[in-house]
């Protein structure tokens, strides 16, 4: 149960939160505690990930477009997680922070300035074709929470603009359009696709089908890149809309790739399929991936085991009190009973996404077509979750005055790292 307790930190626990008056409604305490445990890679794994992000050899001031392109081309999720952490913090609080409260368990960040899901194309590619879901499956409840309580102030977001305001002294943050999105395209994984073709020794009709598959992946990359925000979202509703746009683009990419991949896969012999299904990494990368998978499997197995109802309920109350200090928020915004009830609905709806967005991938997705199917189902679940949270936030905002909305939007930047 220690892992479930530590998840209070992983999910972005807020310091100095008053005990909130709560009712155990959506999901139930056991379900939430199980989700919390499923998100853990282990205490040691989390510590290593955070230390890697904190002591990165890549300096914020030296973050260059070629660094980001190299990370995408290398197909090493750990390198991309490290660069994502550097990029996410370069524009936050003037680049002074070592880590932020919206950090994923692997040390990466789901929000980098105004951009949701950096390296979305590469994460999708890694899971579907290379069976490495460490990046893809890390997205879920925590990112929805960060969309509601964004950590970035307006001055932080300006650091990610292509043209920085004169006089600002931010450490150089990468621009979203030119660097973050420009480095994550289908072109960056063209070499890897060709490598797959060599592994299966495609020829004849297989080669023709493979070329169609490569074209589909290129199209998917273009679609995902086009979903990058042209301007920064400044409200929770705008951020949720940006999330929805990004997830929709990823779904469109998957739907474009699935028929082409199935056609190619059906043309392969059993021996070729076996080679394709085997990990396509060097020995060192295989060892690292195997260790990470072992920790993920252990966390997911722990989440399925029976739990003590009383202890799980206590941990659930702690999680809600730390992340959703309703009494403090209500007092700060001077909410009336109706507005308070609407905020409680936002809380309930967001927490209710936890089990639907579990960090555990399906155990039976052992082939690329099966993983593409699983990825599509996950993205559909995310789309539904984002829509539900958006509706709840929209209802809450309907009751607020402009002054209250401004105050609510300012809550996120006030949070400090845990």
N, C-alpha and C positions, 0 to 999 in steps of 0.2 A: 504493500500500500504506500510505501515511501515514494514510488514513482508517480502515483496519482497526486500525492501532495506536492511534489516538485512541479507538476504540470501547472500549478498556480503561477509559477514563474514563466514557464514556457508559453502559456497563453496570454502573457502580458499583464500580470497582476499589477494593480495600481497601488502605490504607497499611500499611507495615511488615510485610508478609506474608512468611513464610519460604517458600523454594522447596519446593513439595509434591512428594512422590514420586508420579508419576502414570503411568498407562498410557493410550495413545491408543485409547480404546475407542469409546464411542457417538458417532456423527456423523462423527468424523474431523476433522483439523485444517483441511482445505480448506473443508469445509462450515461450520465455525464461523467461519472468517475471512470467508467470503462473507456469512454472516449479519451479522457485525459491520459490514461495509462497507455492507450494505443498510440498516442502521439509521441511517446518517449522513445528515445534511442538508447537510453540508460543514462545514469548520472554521469558516468565517465565519458560517454560519447558526447553528451551535451557540453560538458566542460571543455573537451578538446575542440569542439566546433566553435565555441565562443572564444577560446584562446586563439584559435586560428584567425578568426575575424578581427580580434583585437590587436594581434601582433603580426598582421599581414606584412609580407615583404613588399607588397605593392603599396607605395605611398599615395595618399590622396592627391597630393599636388602633382604627382607624376602619372595620374591615370590618363591614358591616351586611347584614342579610337582603336589603335592596333592592339592594345591590351584586350579590349572587349572582343574584337574580331578573333584574336588568337584563342580566347577562352571558348568561343563558340566552335571554332574549327577543331579544337583539341578533343572535343567530346569528353571532357572531364568535369563532371558536375561539381566536384569539390573546388576546382579552380573558378568556375562560374559563381559558386556560392560566395567565395572569398571576394571576388571583384564586385559582386552585387552588394555585399556588405560595405565595401569601401565607397561605392557609388551612393548607396542609400544614406550614409552618414556624412558624406562630403558636404551636402547642402543643409544638413540638419544642425540647428543651433550653431551655425557658423563653422561646422566641421570640427567641433571641439569634443564631441562625445565618442566614447570608446565602443558603445553598443546602445541599441535602442529597444524600447519595450515591445515593439511589434516584430521582433526577430523570430524567424522560424527555428525549429529545433536543430536543424543542420547548420545554423549560423548564417543562412541567407535571409533575404528580406522579400516579402511579397509586394511591398510598395517601395518604389524608388522614386522619391519626389512625386510627380503627378502620374507616374507610370505604374499600372498594375501588371504583375506577372512579367518581369524582365526575363528574357531568354525563353519565352513561352514556346516558341517553335522548337528550340533545342531540347527543352524538357519533354515535350511531346514525342519528339524523335527518339530521345534516349529510352523512354519507356516502351514505346511501340516496337522499335526495331532492335534495341540493345538490352531490353529487359532490366533497365536501371530506372526505377521509379522514385528514387530518392528526392528528386526535384519536383516531379509532377504531383505526387501524392501528398506533398507537404502543404498544399494550398487548401484552405477551408475556413473554419470558424474564425480563426485569428485574423484573417485578412478582411473578413466582413466587419469584425470589430474595429479594425484599423480604418476602415472606410467610414464608419460612423464617427469615431473619435480620431480624426487624422492627426498624426504627430507633427505635421508640417505647418508652420505659420506661413503667411504670405511672403515674408522676407526669405524664408527657407526655400520656398518653391521658385522664387526668382533666380536662385542659383542654378537651376536646371534649364533655364531659358537659353536659347541659342545665342542671344545677345544679352550679356549680363548688364544690369544697371550700373551706371558710372558711380564710382565711389564705394561700391560694395567691397568688402574684404573677405568674402567667402573663400575657403579653399576651393579650388576648381572642381566643380561637379560636372559630370558629363551631361551634355545636352541630350534630351530625350530623343528628338528626331534624328539628329546627326550622328550620334554615337551609340546610345543604348539600342534604339530600334534598327539603326543602320548596320549594326554588327550581327544581328540575329536574323539572317535571311536564309533562303534555300541555298544560295550560293555557298555559304559557309559549310554546308554539310554535303556538298556535291562530291567531294573526295571520298567521304565516308560511304555514300551510296554506291559509288564505283567500287569501293572495297568490298561491299556486300556482293556485288555482281561477280567479283573475282572469287570470293569464298565459295559461292555456289557453282562457279564455272559456267555461268549462263551462256548459252549459244543458241543459234537458230531462233525458233519461235520464242524461247525463253528470253533471249536478248531483246527481241522486239517488245515483249511484255515488260521487261525491265526498263526499257527506255520510256515506255508509257508511265511506269511507276515513278521514275525520276522526274518526269514532267509534272506529274500530279503533286509530288512533294514540293517542287518549285512553285507551283501555283498556290499550294497551301501556305508556303512561306510568305509569298506576296500578300495573300489575304490577311495573314496574321500581322504582318508589318504595317499594313494599311490601317489597322485598328489602334495604332499608337496615337495618343492624344495630341492634337494640334495646339491645345492650350491647357493650362492647369485648371483642374476642378477645384472650386473653392468652398463647396458645401457638401454635406453628406449625400444629398440626392444626386449631385453631379458626380461624385466619386462612385456611387453605386451604379450610375448609368455607364461610367467608364469601365467598371468591372463587367457589366453585362455586355458591352460592346466587345470587349476583349475575349470573353468566353464564347460569345456567338461566333467570332471570327475563328477561334480554335475549333469549334464544332463544324463550321463550314469546311475548314481544312481537313478534318478527319473524314467528313462525308465525301470529300473529293478524292481522298487517298484510298479509302476502303475498297471500292470496286477494282481499282487498278492493282492494288496489292493482292487481293484475292485471286485475280486472274493470273498474276505472276506466280503466286504460291501454288496454285492448282497445277501448274505446268511442271513443277519440280518433282524429282524422284524422292523416295523416302530418304535416301542418303543425303541428297542436297538439302532437304528440309532439316535433317538432323544437324548438318553443318550450320545452316542459317539460324537455328534455334540455340546454338551454343553461343556463349558470350564472345564478343568480338573485341577483346582487349588484350593488352600485353600482360605478362605474368604479374607485374607489380600492381597494375590497375585491377586485375582480377582479384588479387588478395584483398585489396582495399574494399572492393565492391562486395566480396563475400563476407567480410567482417561487418560491414554496414547492414547487409541483408540479415545476418545472424542476429544483430541487435534489434532490427525492426521486427523480425519474426518472433523474438522473445517478448517484445512489448505487446505485439498483437495477440500472442497466445495468452499473456497475462490478462489482457482485456476481456478475454472470453471466459475466464475462470470465475466461479461463484464468489461474490463479495459479501462482506458483512453489511447488512442494510443500514444499521445504525452508524457505522463508521463512514460509509459512502455518503449518507445524508449529511453528516458533519462536514465532509470535504466539499460537498456540493454547496453548502451554505457559505463556507469560506471562499469558494471560488466566486460566487455571486456577490458576496459582500465586498470583495476586493476589486472586482471588475465593474460592478454596477452599484456604486454607492448612491442609491436612489435618494436617500435622505439629504445627502450633501447637495446633489444636483437640484433637487426640488427646492431646497432652501436658497441656493445660489440664484436660480432662475425665478424664484417666487412663483412656483407652479401652484395652480389651484387643483382641486380634487380631479377634475376632468383631465387636465393636462398631465397630472401625475399618473392617472390610469393609462393614458396614451403612451407615456414613457415606459410604464411597466409592460405594455404590449410589445414595445420595441425590444425590451430585454428578453421577454419570453420567446419571441419569434427568433431572435438571434441565437439564444442558447439552444433553441429547438433544432438548429441546423447541425449541432455537434455530431449526433449519431449518423445523420444522413451523409455527412462529410467526414467520415472516419478516415484516418490516415493509413488504414490497412488496405493494400490492394488485394483483389481476389486471388486466392491460392491456385485456382485452376486455370489462370490465364498464362499458359506456358508457350504459346506460339505468337508470332507477330499479329496474325489476324485476330486472335483471341484478345490480345492486349489492346488492339485498336478498338475492339468492341467494348472492352472495359473502360478505356479512356473516354469513349463517346458517352457511356452511361454516367461516368463521373462528371463530365462536363454538363450533361443534362441535369444532373442533380444540383450542380453548382448554379446553373441558370435558374432553376426553380427556387433555390435558397435565396439567391440575390433578389429575385422578384418579390418573394415574401417579405424579406427585410425592407426592401424599398417601399412596399405598400405600407408597412407599419411606420416607417420613418416619415413618409409623406403624410399619413394621418396625424402623427404627432406634430409635425411642422404646421399643419393647417390651423392648429389651436394657438400657436405661438405668435407673439408680436415680432416685429423686425428686430427690436432690441433683444428679446429673448433668443431669437435665432442666432444673432451675433454672439451672444454670451455662450450659447451651447457650442457653436463652432470653435470657440476659443478654449474649450476644455481640454482638447487633445494636446495642443502645444505646451500646456502647463504640466503634463505628466513627465516624470523623470524616469531614467532607466532604473531597472530593479537590480 
